[in-house]
Amino acid sequence: MADPHLSVIPRTAAELARIDAVTAPPEDFSVPERFEARPAGAATVPARRDAQAFAQPAATVPEARRMDFTLGDALFQKLWTSSPSSTRASDGLGPLYNARSCQSCHIRDGRGHAPDGPDDSAVSMFLRVSVPAAPGAHMPEITDWIATAPDPVYGGQLQDFATVGHPAEYRLQIDYEEIPVALSGGETASLRRPTYTAADLAYGPLAEGAMLSPRVAPQMIGLGLLEAIPSAEILALVDPEDADGDGISGRAALAWSREHDRAMLGRFGWKAGEATVREQTAAAFSGDIGIATPLHPDLWGDCSAAQAHCRAAPHGADADGFEISAEAFDTVAYYTANLGVPARRDVGDPQVLHGKRVFHETGCADCHVPKHVTARLEGEPERSFQLIWPFTDLLLHDMGEGLADHRPEGRATGREWRTPPLWGVGLTAGVSGHTTFLHDGRARSLLEAILWHGGEAQPHRDAVISMAPADRAALIRYLESL
């Protein structure tokens, strides 16, 4: 599958041999691997231990584009206002929205979180919604496409904020049930199973058969590098029938690209529903903030045709018909593609090295593939031909009933999720002020996140439960070093 958004220089036979050698699994766990401390290659940034660890420009951003990054940062933090406004460059919010800025959800470019109690805002979390598609609906260009449609009234996601004169669509309600888990060595853990309710629906009931899926905003680092991994390298990991017998059946997500008018490999979003950084950025502007961009030009954001008052509200369109100019949108997309990945910490620590062995021997690296080499890109030194360590295969995996949302998205079933990257995971507390993980923030620690794994990952989860406590502690210590 081609990568039409990239200007790729073909790899030579010698380069392919070098790549095979450098991405091979480790054999010696007594010392760090070469380049292991630099997870983004030459783009790696210093490992700050404060809240700004994820806010640095990639080290490869050229001096001539540092201003673009800075301006993109300002636009990422910008609070949008409703129309009409005296500040024409800042209006266009909503009318229905989940947040007033990108930064409101991706807190300091890190992870969002589920509401912590009834008085905490759900600003960095929302519910997607869809209904089964009408008979005959399909995507002929993409095999195994599972057709769904937005809710006829509430659209593709539920917005819990609205501008003056418009009721917000709902209030997110979460109820948790604690589930004890016995671990080896007399240790115990507790998992919290969430139940989600779309409460106080303002526009009537959801459609019959409506499917809800909670989503927490993910961290932002290294997105341009993930985009630069050649599709062929990712597709080489696909094994839907588990031909190699390892119990892992990764499938490629395919997404329809608005910008390139073709099916492309899905890479971004919890179910890999978007193909490029630009399209992920545009979808968030539209669905989360209600801002029209060149890729999502609807001035009313996610307001449905049934919400006529919402669609008729004043908008903030510029002369080109968008609420953020094409130039400003490009600047935000550049920023989101070039946030630096911090350097690893403690790569030579004996417990970290022991945890690395446990990680590989347990099979975690089967899905959380440590290493890739980005394409050699013409005119893009920021992300060209770098050995990176994101710990993901960017494929869809069946994660079992425990994590199932029962809401298909594209090719992803209601039990499948894209393998999330792990780089930077150990800095979550310092950046985001919490240690909650997974697509809905239910896991309150890395151990809880592991214990929620099921489906293809069930044997790995069971191995973590039964392993010696010292091995389990080393595994967590290794993850904290990423």
Secondary structure, DSSP 8 states (H G I E B T S, - for coil): ---TTS-EE---HHHHHHHHHHTS--S--SS--TTTT-TTGGG-B----STTTT-SB-TTS-GGGHHHHHHHHHHHH---B-SS-S-GGGB---SEES-SSHHHHSGGGS-----SSTTS--TTEEEEEEEE--TT---TTSTT---EE-BTTTBTB---EE-TTS--S-EEEEEEEEEEEE-GGG-EEEEEEEEEEEES-SSS---TT-EEEEEE----TTHHHHHTS-HHHHHTT--TT-TTSSS---B--EEEETTTTEEEE--BSTT--BSSHHHHHHHHIIIII----SSS--TTTT--TT-HHHHTS-----TTS-SS-HHHHHHHHHHHH-B--B--S-TT-HHHHHHHHHHHHHTGGGTS---EE--EETT-TTTSS-EE-------EEE--TTT-----BTTB-TTEEE----TTGGGHHHHHS---BSTTS-BSSHHHHHHT--GGGHHHHHHHHHS-HHHHHHHHHHHHT-
